[in-house]
């Protein structure tokens, strides 16, 4: 498929969001959390036209641990012709010690600007609150909903303070997941592009693409030709993922023996229906749904949550 071409590998371990949804509500339009793993729940189906409405059904969910984000600065942007310019930036007075490993701590606080079109909050994660074994935070911007005055008021209230997952999302809503997929290393064209296996009596190779195309004589190979190379570690967005639950008590979700390759959840978490990209411990960036086509029902009633061991024993 040419939909994902060129298949460029990401420069960092967490996604960059280029387009934000619009919202009239004054709130953060995104959040971030660490992928824990998967489990399953039993819910009472509340779909209006579902054949199993009112019955208990099985539902696979992804667990995302969401420690609070801390606001580092307020960034004022101005739309100038075809580009967006940073007008000014106001920093908080208090910084976490671990932030020194990510950026150079500014000495000046900065000045607020009146000539701006929209605001972004520069936030950082707090991985030290989790058990994933790292302290260096990730740094990124988050959009704020509402008009200019509402954005500025909200930003001033949160500068230097924490933002929780419950301020950004609600149970039952649709969100988009932005993740860096799992890296697979160096793989052949059969696995990377799904080329057809050649006849078992074919000369030299059976798993290569066969003809390299008509432009081979010019000293290079067409970029459309399937070749071996590095696979995975791409930025990918999954649209309209259903938030099943936002929880604060980690004992409700921690499985016996801890989650594989992760451990135990210590912070607020969310359950999202289905699977999400990336391996365990990777940061997932979540935003309000930008392509929401239909209104989802309210958050379902959860009858049972599996906390059995995932060790396979």
HUTASUL-V294514 format. One record per residue. N is the residue number from 1. RES is the residue in three letters. PSI is psi as a letter, one per 30 degrees, with the letter a starting at -180 (* if undefined). OMEGA is omega in whole degrees, -180 to 180 (999 if undefined). Layout:
# HUTASUL-V294514
N_RES_PSI_OMEGA + N_RES_PSI_OMEGA
This chain:
# HUTASUL-V294514
1_UNK_k_178 + 2_UNK_g_-178 + 3_UNK_e_-175 + 4_UNK_g_-179 + 5_UNK_k_-4 + 6_UNK_k_-178 + 7_UNK_i_-176 + 8_UNK_k_176 + 9_UNK_k_-175 + 10_UNK_k_178 + 11_UNK_f_179 + 12_UNK_l_-171 + 13_UNK_f_177 + 14_UNK_l_-169 + 15_UNK_l_172 + 16_UNK_k_-177 + 17_UNK_k_-176 + 18_UNK_f_-177 + 19_UNK_k_-180 + 20_UNK_k_176 + 21_UNK_l_178 + 22_UNK_k_180 + 23_UNK_k_176 + 24_UNK_f_-180 + 25_UNK_k_-180 + 26_UNK_j_-178 + 27_UNK_l_174 + 28_UNK_k_-177 + 29_UNK_g_179 + 30_UNK_l_178 + 31_UNK_a_179 + 32_UNK_l_179 + 33_UNK_l_-178 + 34_UNK_k_-179 + 35_UNK_k_-177 + 36_UNK_e_-176 + 37_UNK_a_-178 + 38_UNK_l_172 + 39_UNK_a_177 + 40_UNK_l_-180 + 41_UNK_l_172 + 42_UNK_k_-178 + 43_UNK_l_172 + 44_UNK_j_-176 + 45_UNK_k_-179 + 46_UNK_g_176 + 47_UNK_k_-174 + 48_UNK_e_-177 + 49_UNK_g_-178 + 50_UNK_k_178 + 51_UNK_f_-180 + 52_UNK_g_-179 + 53_UNK_k_180 + 54_UNK_f_-180 + 55_UNK_l_176 + 56_UNK_k_-179 + 57_UNK_l_179 + 58_UNK_k_-179 + 59_UNK_j_175 + 60_UNK_k_-178 + 61_UNK_l_173 + 62_UNK_k_179 + 63_UNK_k_178 + 64_UNK_k_178 + 65_UNK_k_-172 + 66_UNK_i_173 + 67_UNK_l_-177 + 68_UNK_k_173 + 69_UNK_k_179 + 70_UNK_k_-177 + 71_UNK_k_-179 + 72_UNK_e_-176 + 73_UNK_l_173 + 74_UNK_k_-178 + 75_UNK_k_-179 + 76_UNK_k_-178 + 77_UNK_k_178 + 78_UNK_k_175 + 79_UNK_j_-178 + 80_UNK_j_-178 + 81_UNK_c_-176 + 82_UNK_g_-178 + 83_UNK_l_177 + 84_UNK_k_-176 + 85_UNK_k_173 + 86_UNK_j_-177 + 87_UNK_e_180 + 88_UNK_l_-179 + 89_UNK_k_179 + 90_UNK_k_-178 + 91_UNK_l_175 + 92_UNK_l_-179 + 93_UNK_f_-177 + 94_UNK_k_180 + 95_UNK_k_175 + 96_UNK_k_-180 + 97_UNK_e_-177 + 98_UNK_f_-179 + 99_UNK_f_179 + 100_UNK_f_179 + 101_UNK_f_-177 + 102_UNK_e_-178 + 103_UNK_l_172 + 104_UNK_k_-177 + 105_UNK_k_-180 + 106_UNK_k_180 + 107_UNK_f_180 + 108_UNK_k_-177 + 109_UNK_f_-178 + 110_UNK_l_-178 + 111_UNK_k_178 + 112_UNK_k_-178 + 113_UNK_k_176 + 114_UNK_f_-177 + 115_UNK_i_180 + 116_UNK_l_179 + 117_UNK_e_178 + 118_UNK_l_-175 + 119_UNK_k_171 + 120_UNK_k_176 + 121_UNK_k_175 + 122_UNK_j_-174 + 123_UNK_l_174 + 124_UNK_l_180 + 125_UNK_l_178 + 126_UNK_i_-178 + 127_UNK_f_179 + 128_UNK_f_180 + 129_UNK_f_-180 + 130_UNK_a_179 + 131_UNK_g_-175 + 132_UNK_f_173 + 133_UNK_g_176 + 134_UNK_l_180 + 135_UNK_f_-178 + 136_UNK_k_-177 + 137_UNK_l_171 + 138_UNK_k_-174 + 139_UNK_k_-179 + 140_UNK_l_180 + 141_UNK_k_177 + 142_UNK_k_179 + 143_UNK_l_180 + 144_UNK_k_180 + 145_UNK_l_179 + 146_UNK_a_177 + 147_UNK_a_-176 + 148_UNK_e_-178 + 149_UNK_e_179 + 150_UNK_e_178 + 151_UNK_e_-179 + 152_UNK_e_179 + 153_UNK_e_180 + 154_UNK_e_-178 + 155_UNK_e_179 + 156_UNK_e_180 + 157_UNK_e_-174 + 158_UNK_f_-177 + 159_UNK_k_-179 + 160_UNK_g_-179 + 161_UNK_a_-176 + 162_UNK_l_173 + 163_UNK_k_-179 + 164_UNK_l_-178 + 165_UNK_e_-179 + 166_UNK_f_177 + 167_UNK_f_-176 + 168_UNK_e_-174 + 169_UNK_l_176 + 170_UNK_l_178 + 171_UNK_k_177 + 172_UNK_f_-178 + 173_UNK_l_178 + 174_UNK_k_179 + 175_UNK_l_174 + 176_UNK_k_180 + 177_UNK_k_178 + 178_UNK_j_-173 + 179_UNK_l_171 + 180_UNK_j_-174 + 181_UNK_l_-180 + 182_UNK_k_177 + 183_UNK_k_-177 + 184_UNK_f_-179 + 185_UNK_a_-178 + 186_UNK_k_-178 + 187_UNK_l_-178 + 188_UNK_l_-178 + 189_UNK_f_179 + 190_UNK_e_-178 + 191_UNK_e_-177 + 192_UNK_e_-173 + 193_UNK_f_178 + 194_UNK_h_179 + 195_UNK_l_-177 + 196_UNK_k_175 + 197_UNK_k_179 + 198_UNK_l_-179 + 199_UNK_k_-174 + 200_UNK_f_178 + 201_UNK_g_-179 + 202_UNK_l_-174 + 203_UNK_k_174 + 204_UNK_e_-172 + 205_UNK_l_180 + 206_UNK_f_-174 + 207_UNK_g_178 + 208_UNK_l_-174 + 209_UNK_f_-180 + 210_UNK_c_-179 + 211_UNK_k_180 + 212_UNK_g_175 + 213_UNK_l_-174 + 214_UNK_f_-175 + 215_UNK_g_-176 + 216_UNK_e_-175 + 217_UNK_f_-178 + 218_UNK_g_178 + 219_UNK_g_175 + 220_UNK_l_-178 + 221_UNK_k_-180 + 222_UNK_k_-177 + 223_UNK_f_179 + 224_UNK_f_-178 + 225_UNK_k_-179 + 226_UNK_k_179 + 227_UNK_l_175 + 228_UNK_l_179 + 229_UNK_a_180 + 230_UNK_k_-174 + 231_UNK_k_178 + 232_UNK_a_-178 + 233_UNK_h_180 + 234_UNK_l_173 + 235_UNK_k_-178 + 236_UNK_k_179 + 237_UNK_k_175 + 238_UNK_k_-173 + 239_UNK_l_170 + 240_UNK_h_174 + 241_UNK_k_-172 + 242_UNK_k_176 + 243_UNK_j_-177 + 244_UNK_e_-176 + 245_UNK_k_170 + 246_UNK_j_-174 + 247_UNK_l_179 + 248_UNK_f_-179 + 249_UNK_j_-175 + 250_UNK_f_-179 + 251_UNK_f_179 + 252_UNK_f_-174 + 253_UNK_f_-178 + 254_UNK_k_-179 + 255_UNK_l_-180 + 256_UNK_k_-178 + 257_UNK_f_-180 + 258_UNK_l_179 + 259_UNK_k_-180 + 260_UNK_k_177 + 261_UNK_g_179 + 262_UNK_e_-176 + 263_UNK_b_-176 + 264_UNK_l_178 + 265_UNK_k_-178 + 266_UNK_f_-173 + 267_UNK_l_173 + 268_UNK_l_-175 + 269_UNK_l_172 + 270_UNK_l_175 + 271_UNK_k_-180 + 272_UNK_k_-177 + 273_UNK_k_177 + 274_UNK_a_-178 + 275_UNK_l_177 + 276_UNK_l_-177 + 277_UNK_l_176 + 278_UNK_l_177 + 279_UNK_l_176 + 280_UNK_l_178 + 281_UNK_f_-180 + 282_UNK_k_-179 + 283_UNK_k_175 + 284_UNK_k_176 + 285_UNK_k_-175 + 286_UNK_k_178 + 287_UNK_l_172 + 288_UNK_k_-178 + 289_UNK_k_-178 + 290_UNK_f_-180 + 291_UNK_h_-177 + 292_UNK_j_-176 + 293_UNK_f_-178 + 294_UNK_l_179 + 295_UNK_k_180 + 296_UNK_l_176 + 297_UNK_l_179 + 298_UNK_l_179 + 299_UNK_k_-176 + 300_UNK_l_174 + 301_UNK_k_-179 + 302_UNK_j_-177 + 303_UNK_e_-174 + 304_UNK_k_175 + 305_UNK_k_-177 + 306_UNK_j_174 + 307_UNK_g_177 + 308_UNK_l_-178 + 309_UNK_k_177 + 310_UNK_g_-177 + 311_UNK_f_179 + 312_UNK_g_-180 + 313_UNK_*_999
